[in-house]
Amino acid sequence: METQERQENREHLHIFVNRRKFEEGDGVRPEMTGAEIAALVGVPADNAVIREESPEKREIAVDQKVHIKSGEHFLVTRKKVEGGHVGRAD
């Protein structure tokens, strides 16, 4: 049986990804993969670089499971940024 304190912590589980707050209603769970963290900010797993910023700085693989602690910060960037200017057809 869970203690009341542990249950309250789970109810208020939240993380920050690229400085945006995400909560359980957004898909945050006590254990997540790097790909699931990247998906919170819309970055596909095959193009994601995930870094934990707190409590320690480290890179997280897309298939690596992470035990989430409320208030942790993550940074998700893209391996490749594709874009450019599309010219008008004359």
C-alpha positions, 0 to 999 in steps of 0.5 A: 500500500502506498503512503499518502505522501508518495501518492500525493507526489505521484498526483503532482508529477510534472517535468519541464521540457525545453522550459515548458511544464508538462504534467500527468495529463500531458503524458508524464509518467513515473517512468518514461523513455527518451522517445516519450519525453521528446514526443511531449515537444513534438520531436520524432524519436529518430531525430531527437537528442534528449538531455537531462539538465537536472539534477545532473547533466547527461544524455538520454538515449531514445530507448532508455528508461528514466525514473521521473522525479517531479520538477526535473528539467530536460532539453530536447533538440533535433539532430537535423534541422531541415527547412529552407525557402520554397520558391514560387512556381512561375 
